[in-house]
Amino acid sequence: MRDVLAELKTEWELGNTTGLATVVRTFQSAPRPAGASMLVTGDGRAVGSVSGGCVEGAVYELAREMEHTGTAVLQRYGVSDDDAFSVGLTCGGILDIFIEPVSPATFPRLEEVWADIGAGRPVAVATVIKHPSDGWVGRRMVVRPDDIDGSLGHPLADHAVAEDARGLLAAGRTTTLGYGPQGQRRGEGMEVFVASYAPRPRMLIFGAIDFAAAVASQGSLLGYHVTVCDARSIFATAARFPGADEVIVDWPHRYLSHQLEAGQLDGRTVICVLTHDPKFDVPLLEIALRIPTLAYVGAMGSRRTHEDRMERLVQAGLHAEELARLSSPIGLSLGSRTPQETAVSIVAEIIAKQWGGTGAPLSAISGSIHSSAAGS
């Protein structure tokens, strides 16, 4: 919903009913991930996408019907379904799409959710998308780390879903969960879609060089909150790094230590060490490689620089398991030459590690195009 939230809120403030279609489950090579949304306004405008163009026409028609019936619909599109080819989903994937009416009456807490997201406060929205009793379908509960707002219809369901939603929120994951009709852990019949709106993951780039500017732009494109840090104030300026959210003048290891102490690093944080200067990167990596939860730690440098760096880290007391967390030399082998090309190789490695990709050409491998995250 995040990608269409601004338009949805505008319609909500006008008191209009809007058809909101959300991908709640995917299988195989689905074109869009869970959480991708499209809304259809009362005057017939379509905003957003649920399949990159494959099934939008069919979803649009269902959303228009739903605006009049007021009844939410869970619809599956896939190659096993004869309707899949007629609507254009021939990529081999399967999509479950939940289409629901959204208005001040059906989603009175939308404004509060909007405020949480805008302020960077973690919040999740749990919606019943399937239940033996039609009256449950469409019920919502807003879940925050320290409270819940609303009810799905039974205290057992509220407790179970809130507990699970907080776990998903901490991991920044959006998915569909299954329960018994009243929220039983063992059983089936109720399905709840949990949309997590966690603050953006962080990308920390150390070294105010031209490569850092290119990596910052790529990181911003991928949705990271990008920080560039360097001890040299003459180089670490906002003007040189327009793609960064913030530019910090500080010694890299000191800044990282402060961020760790403040609890600002999590399992989605990626670190790119581009200084290739031992007086900066060795003290920094001593700290970074001892944080087992970081999503990625990469360091730039030649083979010789890498070998020298590893010797220094061993002398500093790091053991084999900690050293194995380092991606060095940083990036995938793409034949990169320019800072921009190198930045692509770096974020490509970050993406591959996140989703379990190999970095091999898709034309050279068989099986599913989309890998599942190792941690999912």
Residue pairs with C-beta under 8 A, 6 or more apart in sequence:
1 8
1 20
1 22
1 35
1 37
1 125
1 195
2 35
2 37
2 117
2 197
3 36
3 37
3 48
4 20
4 37
4 38
4 39
4 47
4 48
5 114
5 117
7 39
7 41
7 47
7 48
8 18
8 20
8 39
8 102
8 110
9 110
9 111
9 114
11 18
11 39
11 41
11 42
11 102
12 18
12 102
12 103
12 104
12 107
12 110
12 111
15 103
15 104
16 41
16 42
16 103
17 42
17 67
17 70
17 101
17 102
17 103
17 106
18 39
18 40
18 41
18 42
18 67
18 101
18 102
18 103
19 39
19 40
19 62
19 63
19 64
19 66
19 67
19 99
19 100
19 101
19 102
20 37
20 38
20 39
20 63
20 99
20 100
20 101
20 102
21 37
21 38
21 39
21 40
21 50
21 59
21 62
21 63
21 97
21 98
21 99
22 35
22 36
22 37
22 50
22 97
22 98
22 99
22 100
22 193
22 195
23 30
23 32
23 33
23 34
23 35
23 36
23 37
23 50
23 51
23 95
23 96
23 97
24 34
24 74
24 96
24 97
24 98
24 129
24 176
24 193
25 34
25 95
25 96
25 175
25 176
26 32
26 33
26 34
26 93
26 94
26 95
26 96
27 78
27 93
27 94
28 92
28 93
28 94
28 368
28 370
29 91
29 92
29 93
29 368
29 369
29 370
30 51
30 91
30 93
30 94
30 95
30 370
31 51
31 52
31 54
31 91
31 93
31 95
32 49
32 50
32 51
32 52
32 95
33 174
34 174
34 175
34 176
34 193
35 174
35 195
36 48
36 49
36 50
36 51
37 48
37 50
38 46
38 47
38 48
38 49
38 50
38 56
38 59
38 60
38 63
39 46
39 47
39 48
39 63
39 102
40 46
40 47
40 60
40 63
40 64
40 67
41 47
42 67
44 64
46 56
46 60
49 56
50 56
50 59
50 95
50 97
51 59
51 77
51 89
51 95
53 88
54 77
54 87
54 88
54 89
54 90
54 91
55 77
55 87
55 88
55 89
55 95
55 97
57 87
57 88
58 77
58 83
58 87
59 75
59 97
59 99
62 73
62 75
62 99
63 99
66 72
66 73
66 99
66 100
66 101
67 101
70 101
72 98
72 99
72 100
72 101
72 129
72 137
72 138
73 98
73 99
73 100
74 96
74 97
74 98
74 99
74 129
74 130
74 137
75 96
75 97
75 98
75 99
76 94
76 95
76 96
76 97
77 83
77 84
77 87
77 89
77 94
77 95
77 97
78 84
78 89
78 93
78 94
78 95
79 85
79 89
79 90
79 92
79 93
79 94
80 94
84 90
89 95
96 176
98 127
98 129
98 193
100 106
100 127
100 138
102 110
104 110
106 138
107 140
109 140
109 142
109 149
109 150
112 142
112 149
113 123
113 125
113 142
113 197
116 122
116 123
116 144
116 197
117 123
117 197
120 199
120 200
121 144
121 199
122 144
122 145
122 169
122 170
122 196
122 197
122 198
122 199
123 142
123 143
123 144
123 169
123 197
124 142
124 143
124 144
124 165
124 166
124 168
124 169
124 194
124 195
124 196
124 197
125 140
125 141
125 142
125 143
125 194
125 195
125 197
126 140
126 141
126 142
126 143
126 152
126 161
126 162
126 165
126 192
126 193
126 194
126 195
127 138
127 139
127 140
127 192
127 193
127 195
128 136
128 137
128 138
128 139
128 140
128 152
128 153
128 190
128 191
128 192
129 137
129 176
129 191
129 192
129 193
130 137
130 189
130 190
130 191
131 137
131 181
131 189
131 190
131 191
132 181
132 189
132 190
133 181
135 153
136 152
136 153
136 190
139 150
139 151
139 152
139 153
140 150
140 152
141 148
141 149
141 150
141 151
141 152
141 158
141 161
141 162
141 165
142 148
142 149
142 150
143 149
143 161
143 162
143 165
143 166
143 169
143 194
145 166
145 169
145 170
148 158
148 162
151 158
152 158
152 161
152 183
152 192
154 182
154 183
156 182
156 183
156 184
157 179
157 182
157 183
157 190
158 183
159 183
160 179
160 183
160 184
160 185
161 177
161 179
161 183
161 192
161 194
164 177
164 194
165 194
165 196
168 174
168 175
168 194
168 196
169 196
169 198
170 198
170 266
171 196
171 267
171 375
172 196
172 198
172 201
172 268
173 196
173 376
174 194
174 195
174 196
175 193
175 194
176 191
176 192
176 193
176 194
177 191
177 192
177 193
177 194
178 188
178 190
178 191
178 192
179 185
179 187
179 188
179 189
179 190
179 191
179 192
180 186
180 187
180 188
180 189
180 190
181 187
181 189
181 190
182 190
183 190
199 225
200 223
200 224
200 225
201 223
201 224
201 225
201 266
201 268
201 269
201 270
201 295
202 224
202 225
202 226
202 227
202 264
202 265
202 266
202 268
202 269
202 270
203 215
203 216
203 219
203 224
203 225
203 226
203 227
203 269
203 270
203 271
203 272
204 227
204 229
204 256
204 259
204 269
204 270
204 271
204 272
205 212
205 215
205 216
205 219
205 226
205 227
205 228
205 229
205 244
205 272
205 274
206 228
206 229
206 230
206 252
206 256
206 271
206 272
206 273
206 274
206 275
206 280
206 281
206 284
207 230
207 252
207 273
207 274
207 275
207 276
207 277
207 280
207 300
208 228
208 229
208 230
208 232
208 235
208 236
208 237
208 240
208 241
208 247
209 235
209 274
209 275
210 339
211 274
211 300
211 339
211 342
211 343
212 228
212 241
212 272
212 274
213 240
213 241
213 242
213 243
213 339
214 338
214 339
214 340
214 342
214 343
215 272
215 274
215 342
215 343
215 346
215 347
216 226
216 228
216 241
216 243
216 244
217 242
217 243
217 343
218 243
218 343
218 344
218 346
218 347
219 226
219 243
219 270
219 347
220 226
220 243
220 244
220 245
222 347
222 351
224 270
225 245
226 243
226 244
226 245
226 246
227 244
227 245
227 246
227 247
227 248
228 236
228 241
228 244
228 246
228 247
228 248
229 236
229 247
229 248
229 249
229 250
229 252
229 255
229 256
230 236
230 248
230 249
230 252
230 275
231 249
231 250
231 251
231 252
231 280
232 249
233 249
236 247
236 248
236 249
237 247
238 244
238 247
240 247
241 247
248 255
251 280
251 283
252 273
252 275
252 280
252 281
252 283
252 284
253 280
253 283
253 284
253 286
253 287
256 271
256 284
256 287
256 288
257 287
259 265
260 287
260 291
265 291
265 293
265 294
266 293
267 293
267 294
267 295
267 375
268 295
269 294
269 295
270 294
270 295
270 296
270 297
270 298
270 350
271 288
271 294
271 296
271 297
271 298
272 298
272 299
272 300
272 330
272 346
273 281
273 284
273 285
273 288
273 297
273 298
273 299
273 300
273 330
274 299
274 300
274 330
275 281
275 284
275 300
276 299
276 300
276 301
276 302
276 305
278 308
278 309
278 312
281 299
281 301
281 309
282 309
282 312
282 313
282 316
285 297
285 299
285 309
285 313
285 326
286 313
286 316
286 318
288 294
288 297
289 297
289 313
289 318
289 322
289 323
289 325
289 326
290 318
290 322
292 325
294 325
295 350
295 353
295 354
296 327
296 349
296 350
296 353
296 354
297 325
297 326
297 327
298 326
298 327
298 328
298 330
298 331
298 346
298 349
298 350
299 306
299 309
299 326
299 327
299 328
299 329
299 330
300 328
300 329
300 330
301 309
301 328
301 329
301 330
302 329
303 329
305 329
306 328
306 329
309 328
310 323
310 328
313 323
313 326
314 323
327 349
327 353
330 346
330 349
331 342
331 345
331 346
331 348
331 349
332 345
332 348
332 349
332 352
332 359
333 345
333 359
334 341
334 344
334 345
334 348
335 341
336 342
336 344
336 345
348 359
349 359
351 357
352 358
352 359
354 373
355 370
355 371
355 372
355 373
356 371
356 372
356 373
356 374
357 371
358 365
362 369
